[in-house]
Amino acid sequence: MRIMEICSGAGVNGAANTCLQNILALLDRGHHVTLVCRPNAWIAEQLADTTGPLEIVESELSRWPLHELRRIAALFFDRQHDVAHTHMSRANFFGVLLRRIFGVPCIATANNRYIQGHWMLNDHVLAASAATGRFHHRFNLVPNRKITVVHNFVEPTIYDGIQPDESSALRREWNVAADSLLIGCLGDMIPRKGLLHLIGALPLIKQQIPNVCVAALDEKIRNTWLKFKRKSIVMICTTKSDWSVTGLILAKC
């Protein structure tokens, strides 16, 4: 297939990383991919040395006047693409306009939950979780028949090349014993993300493994941490402001 991936994120976040992993998986399976992204976007930098049938097109994804929509639509049909796949709000709305004005088949990935009227106008919506799918059905009126839950990728290569001394150094920094079971998790500690299930299960885990410890990387963790600390559950809290190192931190746990 020939797929046009449209990502409006300039920096790195979960949606951009999902788009990146999706592109790499498509290329690995022999598909032709065109990435439409913002100028100097993080995702384009990650794909700079990628081999395979990949074309990167820069665009600000402006909706008015219609020049940019016409240009991307012409590119879509000139390259004989089969479908467009959008990531993040600006790209999602851009994709809907491509579909409505120029007839471009469009699938949108829903990583978050915002009330936005354009979601129902996609050909299909890929929801990152069942909760996200239910939200878009209830509030954005997307029919259930047009929603498929596709969970985000797990990229095991972040664990490649991690040396034992790196893990030991991290444990010393956090005052965690060498023989402790250290579990790393990254994300917002809110119910729909599911990470609170791990915290809720910790008392049962501690009954079997008393020296278990969780490294929770979340900018909003402080109050949550204090609450769980009173329950004698060991939490190590840091921030995810530096996204360039969080993968390494999780890999070293």
N, C-alpha and C positions, 0 to 999 in steps of 0.2 A: 504494500500500500504506500501511498504518498500522503503524508500527514503534515499539516501545518500546526505547530505548537506556538501559541501566543501567550507570552508571560509579561505582565506589566510591572513586576517588581524590579527595582533597580539594584537593591541590595540582596542580602541573603536572609531567608526565613524558611519556614517549613514548606510553604507553597512553592517557592522557587526551587527548593531542593527536591520536592516531589516531581516538579517538571523536569529537572535535570535527570533524575533517576529514570523517569519515564522515557526521555529521549535516548539515554544510553541503552535501555532495554530494547527499544524499537530498533536502534541501529544494530544491536547485537543480533537481532532476528532478521536483518536484511531489509528493513523498511527504509524508504527515503523520507527524510525529515527536513522541513524548513522551520527554523526558529525565528519568530518575530519578537524582538525584545527592545527595551529602552537602550539608548546609546550608553556605552560603557557599563553595561549591566554585569553584575557578578556572574550570572549564569553563562553569559557569552565567554567570559574569561575562563570558566571551568571547561568549556568545550573547545577552546582555542586549538588544542593539539589533538583533538579527536579525529580519528580516521573513520571513513565511511561516508555514505551519501548524505552529507549534512550541509545545509546552506544557512547562514546566519544573516538576517536582515534587520537593520536597526530602524526603529520607528518610535515616535512619541505617542502613537496610538490616539491621536487627536480625532475628535468626532465631528468638529465643525470648524471651517467648511469641510466639504466632503472629499477634499483632495486625497487625504491619506487613506480613507476608506476605499476610494476608487483604486489607488495604487496597490494596496494589499489585495483587494479583490481581483484585480488584473493579474497579479502575481500568482494568486491561488489557481486561477483558471489557465493561465499560460503554462504553469508547471504541471498541470493536470492532477492537482491534489484531489484526494478523495474526501477528506474531512478536515475541519479546523477544530483544535482542542485548546480551550482557553483556561488561564490560571490567574486568579486575583481579580478584584472588582473592575478595574479599568479595562483589563483585557476581556473580562466577561461581557461587559456592556458593548465593547467594540465588536466582539464576536456576534452578539445578538443583532447589531446593526448590519454587519456583513450578511447575516442570514436574511434579515427582513428586507434589506434594500437590494442586495445583489444575488441572493439565492445560494449563499455559501452554506453547506451543511455544517452545523456547529454543535459540539459537545462541550459543556463547561464542567470544570471540577469545583465542587463546593468544599472548601477547607474550613470555612467559618460560617457564622450564623448572623446574617444581616437581613433586615427587611428591605428588599429591593425588588421592584416590580418586573424587572427584565428576566428573572430566572425562568418563568413559565414559557418564555418565548424561545428557549433553546430546543434543539431536537432531542437532547438527552442531557441529564445531569448525573455526574459521578460524585457521590457524597463520600467524604472521608470516614464517616462513621454513621451508624444507624440513627443516632441522636440528631446529627446534622441533616440527614435525609428527612426525618420526621419534621424538623423545623421548617425546611423548605416546602414540604408538602402542606403544612398547616398555615404558615404565615406568608409564603410567596406563591402558594396555590399551584405548585408543580404537581401534576398528576403522579400517583405512585407508579404507574406504568412507565413513566419517563425518568425514574430514579433508580440507579443501581449503586449499592454500597461497595466501594473499592477502598480498602484500608491502605494507608500510606505504606511505602516500602520500608523494609529494614535493610540497611546497607552494612553487611558484615565486614566489608573491607576496611572499616575504620579500626578494626582490631589488629590488622596486619602490621607487623613491625614494632609492636609495643614490647619493650624489654622489661624483664622482671624488676630491674632497679628503678625504672620509672614508676611502676606501681607502688614499690616500697617507699619511694620518696613522697608520693602523694599521700599514702597512709600516715607517714610520719608528720607531714604538714597538717593533717586533719586529726592527729592523735588517735588513730585507729590501729588496733593491734594487728600484727601480721597475719594471725590465724583467724581474724574475723571475716564473716561473710559480708562483703561490702556490695550493696546493690545501688547502682546509679540510675537515676531517672531525670528526665528533662521535660519541662512543660508547665503550663499553668495548673496550679493546684485548685481546679474547679471541678464540679461533679461530672460534666459531660466529657472531660478529657480522660476520665477513668483512672488517673493516677492515685486518686484518693482510695481506690480499692486496695492498692498496695499498702497504704498507710493503715487502713482498717484491718488488714490481715496481719499486720506486724505483731500484735499480741499473741496470736496463734503461732506465728513463725518463731517468736522468741521462746515459746514453751519447748520447741524442739531444738532450736538453735539460739541459745541465750546471747551469744555475742554477735548477733546480726546487727547491721548498721546500714542506714540509707543515706545516700548523698543526693539531696534534692536540689536541682538547679532551677531556680525560679526567682524572678525579680520580686514576686509578690508573696514570698514564702514567710516573711518574718513573723507576722501574727499567727499564721498557721503553725509555724515551728514552735512558738511559745506555748500554744495550746497542747501540742503533742508532747512537748518536753515535760509538762506537768503530769502526763500519763506515763512518765519514765520510758518513753520510746526515744531511742537515740536518733537524732537527725543532724545531719551536717548540711549547712545552708550556704550557698554561694549565689552569685547572680549569673544570668545568661546574657549580660550586656556585651560580652566579648564572644560573639558567635564563632570566631575563628578557633577557639580553644575548647569549646564544649564537647566536641566529638572526641578529642583526645582525652579529656577528663573522664568521660564515660568509658572510653576504651581502657583506661588505666585502672578502673575500679575492679 
